[in-house]
Amino acid sequence: MAIILSYLAYFLTSTISPLVRRFIFTRKNPDSNEQTRLAFEVMLVLTLGSLIFQFFSPLYFAGNKIYLLFLTLTCGLCGMAYIIMNYTAQKHIDAGITVVIINIFTPISIILSSLFLDERLTLAQVFGTILLLIALVIISKKHHLGRLRFDKYFTMMFLGGILLGILLVAERALQKQTGLSAATMLSWGTQCFFLGMATLFLKSQHSYTHKEMFTIGIFNLLSSSSYVVLVYTVGNLSVVSSVTTFLIVTIFIAAAIFLHEREDLPRKIFGSVLAVIGLLLM
């Protein structure tokens, strides 16, 4: 029952969160520099929210300190880069396309978890990865600059998905070493720190209201919390990454209904179906 409730919580919050963010982003005209400051403030909300995990799971730090530091820095650097790329590109890419591109994290996390976390990799998962890559080419028509060249926003989202895969594997390794509470607090806290450093370096400011920032932050907190709890409850990152691919369907439908993102709909539907098949094979 706990696993079922965890999945339901994840699908609900992770469908709403990117739609809210996309809705707010498309009604503003921010540059990439503004998005860095917003990303830092949203991550600060998540970091403060991570303190509640200690009331549900024991807080302790265990294992090799060098390995713990390596995993924490990996989470911080990959998370910082992923979030900045995602926030910058999301204004320019439809929510339905975004969720397919970001799902490149699935094969990345499966491959890395197979190599470093002793979780399996099968031939079907390899074939599924190929289908996902074909789907990415199909749905990205308006972002093509050439046969194998894409505009900077598609490229940023794609690279962000790869970094997300690395981040999730590092977070799962942290969970195995030092438990749910400490792993979440270390990962989110370090991401917040590096985003803060990027904000200072770029001297970033933004024009979002406090209400908009907190709205994005709270939904991100709910979505991210439901995911880390789900991974911890199921205990297998490969399985969770595969099952949660149905998020493509829920976001695609919700974006078409609530954000009216219906341009080139047949191509998007075909690409999304192909992506779901590929991800299910994984």
C-alpha positions as CSV (number, residue, x, y, z in Angstrom):
1,M,0.0,0.0,0.0
2,A,2.8,2.4,0.8
3,I,4.4,1.9,-2.6
4,I,1.0,2.5,-4.4
5,L,0.4,5.7,-2.4
6,S,4.0,6.8,-3.2
7,Y,3.4,6.3,-6.9
8,L,0.1,8.1,-6.8
9,A,1.7,11.1,-4.9
10,Y,4.5,11.2,-7.5
11,F,2.3,11.2,-10.6
12,L,-0.1,13.9,-9.1
13,T,2.6,16.3,-7.9
14,S,5.0,15.7,-10.9
15,T,2.2,16.4,-13.4
16,I,1.2,19.6,-11.7
17,S,4.6,21.0,-10.9
18,P,6.0,21.4,-14.5
19,L,2.7,22.7,-15.8
20,V,2.6,25.4,-13.1
21,R,6.2,26.3,-13.9
22,R,5.6,26.4,-17.6
23,F,2.4,28.5,-17.1
24,I,4.3,31.1,-15.1
25,F,7.4,31.1,-17.4
26,T,5.4,31.7,-20.6
27,R,3.8,34.8,-19.0
28,K,7.1,36.4,-18.3
29,N,9.9,37.5,-20.5
30,P,13.0,36.5,-18.4
31,D,16.5,35.9,-19.7
32,S,18.7,33.0,-18.6
33,N,20.3,35.2,-16.0
34,E,17.0,35.8,-14.2
35,Q,16.3,32.1,-14.2
36,T,19.4,31.4,-12.2
37,R,18.2,33.6,-9.3
38,L,14.8,32.0,-9.4
39,A,16.2,28.5,-9.5
40,F,18.3,29.3,-6.4
41,E,15.3,30.7,-4.4
42,V,13.2,27.7,-5.4
43,M,16.0,25.3,-4.4
44,L,16.2,27.2,-1.0
45,V,12.5,26.3,-0.4
46,L,13.4,22.6,-1.2
47,T,16.4,22.6,1.1
48,L,14.4,24.0,4.0
49,G,11.6,21.5,3.3
50,S,14.1,18.6,3.4
51,L,14.4,19.2,7.2
52,I,11.1,17.5,7.6
53,F,12.5,14.1,6.4
54,Q,14.2,13.6,9.8
55,F,10.8,13.2,11.4
56,F,10.0,10.3,9.2
57,S,13.4,8.6,8.8
58,P,16.3,8.5,11.2
59,L,19.0,11.2,10.5
60,Y,22.5,9.7,10.5
61,F,25.7,10.0,8.5
62,A,27.5,6.7,7.8
63,G,30.1,5.2,5.4
64,N,33.4,6.3,3.9
65,K,33.7,10.1,4.3
66,I,35.6,10.6,1.0
67,Y,32.9,8.6,-0.9
68,L,30.2,10.6,0.9
69,L,31.8,13.8,-0.1
70,F,32.2,12.7,-3.7
71,L,28.5,11.7,-4.0
72,T,27.4,15.0,-2.4
73,L,29.5,17.1,-4.7
74,T,28.3,15.1,-7.7
75,C,24.7,15.8,-6.6
76,G,25.4,19.5,-6.1
77,L,27.2,20.2,-9.4
78,C,24.9,18.0,-11.6
79,G,21.8,19.4,-9.9
80,M,22.9,23.0,-10.3
81,A,23.6,22.6,-14.0
82,Y,20.5,20.6,-14.6
83,I,18.2,23.0,-12.9
84,I,19.6,26.1,-14.7
85,M,19.4,24.4,-18.1
86,N,15.9,23.2,-17.4
87,Y,14.6,26.6,-16.1
88,T,16.2,28.4,-19.0
89,A,14.9,26.1,-21.7
90,Q,11.4,25.5,-20.4
91,K,10.1,28.8,-21.5
92,H,10.8,27.9,-25.1
93,I,9.8,24.2,-25.2
94,D,6.3,22.8,-24.8
95,A,5.6,20.9,-21.6
96,G,4.8,17.7,-23.5
97,I,8.0,17.8,-25.5
98,T,10.0,18.8,-22.4
99,V,8.9,15.7,-20.4
100,V,10.0,13.4,-23.3
101,I,13.4,15.1,-23.6
102,I,14.0,15.0,-19.9
103,N,13.3,11.3,-19.9
104,I,16.7,10.7,-21.4
105,F,17.6,10.4,-17.7
106,T,15.9,7.0,-17.6
107,P,18.4,5.1,-19.8
108,I,21.2,7.1,-18.2
109,S,20.1,6.2,-14.7
110,I,19.5,2.6,-15.6
111,I,22.9,2.2,-17.2
112,L,24.7,3.9,-14.3
113,S,22.8,2.1,-11.6
114,S,23.6,-1.2,-13.4
115,L,27.3,-0.3,-13.4
116,F,27.6,1.2,-9.9
117,L,24.5,0.1,-7.8
118,D,24.3,-3.6,-8.9
119,E,20.9,-3.1,-10.6
120,R,20.2,-5.0,-13.7
121,L,20.5,-4.0,-17.4
122,T,18.8,-6.0,-20.1
123,L,18.7,-6.1,-23.9
124,A,15.1,-4.9,-23.8
125,Q,16.3,-1.8,-21.9
126,V,19.0,-1.1,-24.6
127,F,16.3,-1.4,-27.3
128,G,14.0,0.8,-25.4
129,T,16.8,3.5,-25.2
130,I,17.0,3.4,-29.0
131,L,13.3,3.9,-29.3
132,L,13.4,6.9,-26.9
133,L,16.2,8.5,-29.0
134,I,14.1,8.0,-32.2
135,A,11.1,9.6,-30.4
136,L,13.2,12.6,-29.4
137,V,14.1,13.2,-33.1
138,I,10.4,12.9,-34.1
139,I,8.9,15.3,-31.6
140,S,11.7,17.9,-31.9
141,K,10.9,18.9,-35.5
142,K,10.6,22.7,-34.9
143,H,13.9,22.6,-32.9
144,H,15.9,21.1,-35.8
145,L,18.7,23.2,-37.3
146,G,19.9,20.4,-39.4
147,R,19.9,16.6,-39.7
148,L,21.7,16.1,-36.3
149,R,21.7,19.7,-35.1
150,F,19.1,21.3,-32.7
151,D,18.5,24.7,-31.3
152,K,20.2,25.7,-28.0
153,Y,17.0,25.2,-25.9
154,F,16.5,21.6,-27.1
155,T,20.2,20.9,-26.6
156,M,20.1,22.4,-23.1
157,M,17.1,20.3,-22.1
158,F,18.7,17.2,-23.5
159,L,22.0,17.8,-21.6
160,G,20.0,18.6,-18.6
161,G,18.3,15.2,-18.8
162,I,21.7,13.5,-18.9
163,L,22.8,15.4,-15.8
164,L,19.5,14.5,-14.1
165,G,20.3,10.8,-14.7
166,I,23.7,11.2,-13.0
167,L,22.2,13.2,-10.2
168,L,19.5,10.5,-9.5
169,V,22.1,7.7,-9.4
170,A,24.3,9.7,-7.0
171,E,21.3,10.4,-4.8
172,R,20.3,6.7,-4.7
173,A,23.9,5.9,-3.8
174,L,23.7,8.4,-1.0
175,Q,20.5,6.8,0.2
176,K,22.1,3.4,0.3
177,Q,25.0,4.7,2.3
178,T,23.5,7.1,4.8
179,G,19.7,6.8,4.7
180,L,16.8,8.9,3.3
181,S,17.0,12.0,5.5
182,A,20.7,12.6,5.3
183,A,20.9,11.8,1.6
184,T,18.1,14.2,0.7
185,M,19.4,17.0,2.9
186,L,23.0,16.6,1.6
187,S,21.9,16.5,-2.1
188,W,19.4,19.4,-2.0
189,G,21.6,21.5,0.4
190,T,24.6,21.2,-1.9
191,Q,22.5,22.0,-5.0
192,C,21.2,25.1,-3.3
193,F,24.8,26.1,-2.3
194,F,26.1,25.8,-5.9
195,L,23.0,27.6,-7.3
196,G,23.7,30.4,-4.7
197,M,27.3,30.6,-5.9
198,A,26.1,30.8,-9.6
199,T,23.7,33.5,-8.6
200,L,26.4,35.6,-7.0
201,F,28.8,35.0,-9.9
202,L,26.2,36.1,-12.5
203,K,24.8,38.8,-10.2
204,S,21.4,37.4,-11.1
205,Q,18.2,39.1,-10.2
206,H,14.6,38.3,-11.4
207,S,11.3,39.9,-11.9
208,Y,9.1,37.1,-10.5
209,T,6.8,38.0,-7.6
210,H,7.2,36.3,-4.2
211,K,3.9,34.5,-4.8
212,E,5.1,33.1,-8.1
213,M,8.4,32.0,-6.6
214,F,6.8,30.3,-3.6
215,T,4.2,28.6,-5.9
216,I,6.9,27.1,-8.0
217,G,8.9,26.2,-4.9
218,I,6.1,24.4,-3.1
219,F,5.1,22.4,-6.1
220,N,8.7,21.5,-6.7
221,L,9.1,20.5,-3.1
222,L,6.1,18.2,-3.3
223,S,7.2,16.7,-6.6
224,S,10.8,16.1,-5.5
225,S,9.9,14.8,-2.1
226,S,7.5,12.3,-3.6
227,Y,10.2,11.0,-5.9
228,V,12.9,10.5,-3.3
229,V,10.4,8.8,-1.0
230,L,9.3,6.6,-3.9
231,V,12.9,5.6,-4.8
232,Y,13.6,4.8,-1.1
233,T,10.4,2.9,-0.6
234,V,10.7,0.7,-3.8
235,G,14.5,0.3,-3.3
236,N,15.3,0.1,-7.0
237,L,16.1,3.1,-9.1
238,S,15.8,1.2,-12.4
239,V,12.3,0.0,-11.6
240,V,11.1,3.5,-10.5
241,S,12.6,5.2,-13.5
242,S,10.8,2.8,-15.8
243,V,7.3,3.0,-14.1
244,T,7.4,6.7,-13.8
245,T,7.7,7.1,-17.5
246,F,3.9,7.2,-17.7
247,L,4.4,10.8,-16.6
248,I,4.8,11.5,-20.3
249,V,1.2,10.6,-20.9
250,T,-0.2,12.6,-18.0
251,I,1.8,15.7,-18.7
252,F,1.1,15.5,-22.5
253,I,-2.7,15.3,-21.9
254,A,-2.7,18.0,-19.2
255,A,-0.6,20.4,-21.3
256,A,-2.9,20.0,-24.2
257,I,-6.0,20.6,-22.0
258,F,-4.8,23.4,-19.7
259,L,-2.0,25.1,-21.6
260,H,-3.5,24.6,-25.1
261,E,-0.2,23.2,-26.4
262,R,-1.6,21.4,-29.4
263,E,0.7,22.6,-32.2
264,D,1.8,19.7,-34.5
265,L,-0.3,17.4,-32.4
266,P,-0.2,14.1,-34.5
267,R,3.6,14.2,-34.6
268,K,3.8,14.8,-30.8
269,I,1.3,12.0,-30.2
270,F,3.3,9.5,-32.3
271,G,6.6,10.5,-30.8
272,S,5.2,10.3,-27.3
273,V,3.7,6.9,-27.9
274,L,7.0,5.6,-29.2
275,A,8.8,7.1,-26.2
276,V,6.5,5.4,-23.8
277,I,7.0,2.1,-25.5
278,G,10.7,2.5,-25.4
279,L,10.6,3.5,-21.7
280,L,8.4,0.6,-20.8
281,L,10.9,-1.7,-22.3
282,M,13.4,-0.2,-20.0
